[in-house]
Amino acid sequence: MGTPTAPGVASAAPGAAPSARYAVRRWQRVVAGLMVPFWSVLPGMGLIDLQVMFVPDSYYADSVALMVSWGAFLTFLVALPFGWFAVRPQEALPVAVVLAVGAATLLVGAVLGGQWPPAVVALLVVVSALPVLPAALHQARAEGLVLRVRPALLLLPLAAAPTAWRYAADAFSTAQTDPSREAWQTNGVDHWPVQGSLAIAVVALLVVLAHWPRAVPVVRAAVAITLGTMALCWAAFPDTVGSVDSVPVAAGTLALALLVALTGKPATARSSVRRPTT
């Protein structure tokens, strides 16, 4: 029988050296937990922008899809990983990678969208992720980055790429030529560059999913919920600003979300060892 792991203590794979163990301090988990409402409520307003799908509001009736893209990014690709770490600190490394992908794609959005405010959001993501970093670095040193390509899962980013390309290209083009009016901004940040960043982030995380089994749980949750939310939004509000007016694309994106949600971690080497029979 193995030795149980105490709350807040994460350990490497079975058989790892004792130095692979480390204690995540309570304050780190508390700060990570506080980042959930910070990004999803105020000042991030992720959930607040998502709720326009469900609460009739004529003020945003013409821009539901644009609002939801912001809400999906800040809630599912930023707030959700922080909550994941607060509950499961032993997954600090995958959480840090998801947050790094989010910050990096926001920087790409700032460049391709020709606007600097998304870069400030990226910086805030990095700063707010600092409590996660020590645990993530410890895991990286103790475990390394064990990649295992799963060819079948490579079909997921390939399937998402065409829609993501068009979605991002339209968003960045609009950000440069027709920036949002103030009503379509959050804390002075235009939603168009962030919408483009969302598309890039989803494809990038699907690539991570196909190559890194360790990251499957948190990446699966973040990407599946994001894709499902956007698909339902496009289907329900096809004529709003920032939407995709195509039933096949919405249906295909929803199917992709379901496939991602059903993705499991590969069988470990231990599970493949035959037990002696008696």
KAURMO-V615096 format. One record per residue. N is the residue number from 1. RES is the residue in three letters. SS is DSSP state (H for helix, E for strand, L for the rest). PSI is psi in radians with two decimals (999 if undefined). OMEGA is omega in whole degrees, -180 to 180 (none if undefined). Layout:
N/RES/SS/PSI/OMEGA
N/RES/SS/PSI/OMEGA
//
This chain:
1/MET/L/2.33/-178
2/GLY/L/2.78/177
3/THR/L/2.17/-179
4/PRO/L/2.59/179
5/THR/L/2.25/-179
6/ALA/L/2.67/178
7/PRO/L/2.35/179
8/GLY/L/-0.01/178
9/VAL/E/2.18/-180
10/ALA/E/2.56/179
11/SER/L/2.77/179
12/ALA/L/-2.97/-179
13/ALA/L/2.71/179
14/PRO/L/2.41/179
15/GLY/L/-0.08/-180
16/ALA/L/2.80/-180
17/ALA/L/2.69/180
18/PRO/H/-0.52/-179
19/SER/H/-0.23/180
20/ALA/H/-0.24/179
21/ARG/L/2.60/179
22/TYR/E/2.73/180
23/ALA/E/2.20/173
24/VAL/L/2.12/-177
25/ARG/L/2.65/-177
26/ARG/H/-0.66/-177
27/TRP/H/-0.55/178
28/GLN/H/-0.75/180
29/ARG/H/-0.65/179
30/VAL/H/-0.81/179
31/VAL/H/-0.75/178
32/ALA/H/-0.72/178
33/GLY/H/-0.65/178
34/LEU/H/-0.43/178
35/MET/H/-0.33/179
36/VAL/H/-0.98/176
37/PRO/H/-0.49/178
38/PHE/H/-0.80/-177
39/TRP/H/-0.49/-175
40/SER/H/-0.33/-179
41/VAL/L/-1.41/179
42/LEU/L/2.34/4
43/PRO/L/-0.05/-176
44/GLY/L/-0.65/175
45/MET/L/0.53/178
46/GLY/H/-0.97/180
47/LEU/H/-0.56/-180
48/ILE/H/-0.66/177
49/ASP/H/-0.53/177
50/LEU/H/-0.58/-174
51/GLN/H/-0.20/178
52/VAL/H/-0.29/176
53/MET/H/-0.45/-170
54/PHE/L/-0.36/-179
55/VAL/L/1.96/180
56/PRO/L/2.21/-179
57/ASP/L/1.82/-175
58/SER/H/-0.41/-179
59/TYR/H/-0.57/180
60/TYR/H/0.23/-175
61/ALA/L/-0.47/-178
62/ASP/L/-0.02/-175
63/SER/L/0.54/-176
64/VAL/H/-0.84/-175
65/ALA/H/-0.61/179
66/LEU/H/-0.71/177
67/MET/H/-0.74/-176
68/VAL/H/-0.59/179
69/SER/H/-0.71/175
70/TRP/H/-0.83/-179
71/GLY/H/-0.70/180
72/ALA/H/-0.75/-179
73/PHE/H/-0.94/-174
74/LEU/H/-0.54/-177
75/THR/H/-0.85/-171
76/PHE/H/-0.50/-179
77/LEU/H/-0.17/179
78/VAL/H/-1.07/-176
79/ALA/H/-0.76/-178
80/LEU/H/-0.83/177
81/PRO/H/-0.65/177
82/PHE/H/-0.76/177
83/GLY/H/-0.64/179
84/TRP/H/-0.80/180
85/PHE/H/-0.69/-180
86/ALA/H/-0.60/-179
87/VAL/H/-0.66/-176
88/ARG/L/1.33/-177
89/PRO/H/-0.33/178
90/GLN/H/-0.13/178
91/GLU/H/0.58/-179
92/ALA/H/-0.69/-177
93/LEU/H/-0.88/176
94/PRO/H/-0.67/178
95/VAL/H/-0.77/180
96/ALA/H/-0.64/179
97/VAL/H/-0.74/178
98/VAL/H/-0.78/179
99/LEU/H/-0.63/178
100/ALA/H/-0.71/177
101/VAL/H/-0.74/178
102/GLY/H/-0.82/-180
103/ALA/H/-0.74/-179
104/ALA/H/-0.71/-179
105/THR/H/-0.50/174
106/LEU/H/-0.67/176
107/LEU/H/-0.73/176
108/VAL/H/-0.72/178
109/GLY/H/-0.66/178
110/ALA/H/-0.71/-179
111/VAL/H/-0.91/-176
112/LEU/H/-0.46/178
113/GLY/L/-0.13/178
114/GLY/L/0.50/180
115/GLN/L/2.43/-177
116/TRP/L/-0.43/-176
117/PRO/H/-0.65/177
118/PRO/H/-0.47/177
119/ALA/H/-0.59/177
120/VAL/H/-0.71/177
121/VAL/H/-0.74/178
122/ALA/H/-0.74/179
123/LEU/H/-0.71/178
124/LEU/H/-0.64/176
125/VAL/H/-0.79/-180
126/VAL/H/-0.81/-179
127/VAL/H/-0.76/-179
128/SER/H/-0.33/179
129/ALA/L/-0.06/-177
130/LEU/H/-0.65/178
131/PRO/H/-0.40/179
132/VAL/H/-0.46/-169
133/LEU/H/-0.80/-179
134/PRO/H/-0.77/179
135/ALA/H/-0.70/180
136/ALA/H/-0.74/179
137/LEU/H/-0.66/179
138/HIS/H/-0.76/178
139/GLN/H/-0.73/-179
140/ALA/H/-0.71/179
141/ARG/H/-0.69/-175
142/ALA/H/-0.67/-173
143/GLU/H/-0.46/-171
144/GLY/L/-3.09/179
145/LEU/L/1.63/-176
146/VAL/L/1.88/-179
147/LEU/L/2.52/177
148/ARG/L/1.80/-176
149/VAL/L/2.30/175
150/ARG/L/1.74/-173
151/PRO/H/-0.67/-179
152/ALA/H/-0.63/-179
153/LEU/H/-0.31/176
154/LEU/H/-0.33/177
155/LEU/H/-0.42/-178
156/LEU/H/-0.93/177
157/PRO/H/-0.55/177
158/LEU/H/-0.66/179
159/ALA/H/-0.60/-178
160/ALA/H/-0.44/-170
161/ALA/H/-0.80/-177
162/PRO/H/-0.83/178
163/THR/H/-0.73/180
164/ALA/H/-0.70/-180
165/TRP/H/-0.88/-179
166/ARG/H/-0.73/-179
167/TYR/H/-0.82/-179
168/ALA/H/-0.75/-179
169/ALA/H/-0.77/178
170/ASP/H/-0.71/-178
171/ALA/H/-0.79/-179
172/PHE/H/-0.63/178
173/SER/H/-0.75/179
174/THR/H/-0.67/179
175/ALA/H/-0.61/-178
176/GLN/H/-0.65/-173
177/THR/H/-0.47/-176
178/ASP/L/1.20/-177
179/PRO/L/2.70/-177
180/SER/L/2.56/170
181/ARG/L/2.97/-172
182/GLU/H/-0.59/-178
183/ALA/H/-0.37/-179
184/TRP/H/0.40/178
185/GLN/E/2.75/174
186/THR/E/2.05/-178
187/ASN/L/0.69/177
188/GLY/L/0.08/-180
189/VAL/E/2.12/178
190/ASP/E/2.42/-179
191/HIS/H/-0.38/-175
192/TRP/H/-0.87/179
193/PRO/H/-0.60/-180
194/VAL/H/-0.60/176
195/GLN/H/-0.75/176
196/GLY/H/-0.69/178
197/SER/H/-0.63/179
198/LEU/H/-0.78/-179
199/ALA/H/-0.77/-180
200/ILE/H/-0.73/-178
201/ALA/H/-0.72/-179
202/VAL/H/-0.81/179
203/VAL/H/-0.75/179
204/ALA/H/-0.74/-179
205/LEU/H/-0.52/175
206/LEU/H/-0.60/175
207/VAL/H/-0.75/176
208/VAL/H/-0.76/-179
209/LEU/H/-0.68/-177
210/ALA/H/-0.31/-174
211/HIS/H/-0.35/-170
212/TRP/L/1.64/-178
213/PRO/H/-0.54/-178
214/ARG/H/-0.50/-174
215/ALA/H/-0.01/-173
216/VAL/H/-0.88/-173
217/PRO/H/-0.92/-176
218/VAL/H/-0.67/179
219/VAL/H/-0.74/178
220/ARG/H/-0.81/-179
221/ALA/H/-0.85/-176
222/ALA/H/-0.79/-175
223/VAL/H/-0.75/-179
224/ALA/H/-0.76/-179
225/ILE/H/-0.68/179
226/THR/H/-0.87/-179
227/LEU/H/-0.75/-180
228/GLY/H/-0.73/179
229/THR/H/-0.80/-179
230/MET/H/-0.69/179
231/ALA/H/-0.80/179
232/LEU/H/-0.64/178
233/CYS/H/-0.80/179
234/TRP/H/-0.68/-179
235/ALA/H/-0.67/-176
236/ALA/H/-0.50/-176
237/PHE/L/1.08/-175
238/PRO/L/-0.38/-175
239/ASP/L/0.09/-178
240/THR/L/2.80/-179
241/VAL/L/2.30/178
242/GLY/L/0.06/-178
243/SER/L/3.00/174
244/VAL/L/1.90/-175
245/ASP/L/1.24/-180
246/SER/L/2.00/179
247/VAL/H/-0.76/178
248/PRO/H/-0.70/180
249/VAL/H/-0.75/179
250/ALA/H/-0.75/180
251/ALA/H/-0.71/179
252/GLY/H/-0.66/179
253/THR/H/-0.65/177
254/LEU/H/-0.71/177
255/ALA/H/-0.69/178
256/LEU/H/-0.69/177
257/ALA/H/-0.71/180
258/LEU/H/-0.71/178
259/LEU/H/-0.72/178
260/VAL/H/-0.73/-179
261/ALA/H/-0.49/-178
262/LEU/L/-0.04/-180
263/THR/L/2.27/179
264/GLY/L/2.88/174
265/LYS/L/2.53/180
266/PRO/L/2.70/178
267/ALA/L/2.39/-180
268/THR/L/2.85/179
269/ALA/L/-0.61/-178
270/ARG/H/-0.67/-177
271/SER/H/-0.34/-178
272/SER/H/-0.11/180
273/VAL/L/2.26/180
274/ARG/L/2.38/178
275/ARG/L/2.48/179
276/PRO/L/2.51/179
277/THR/L/2.68/-180
278/THR/L/999/none
//
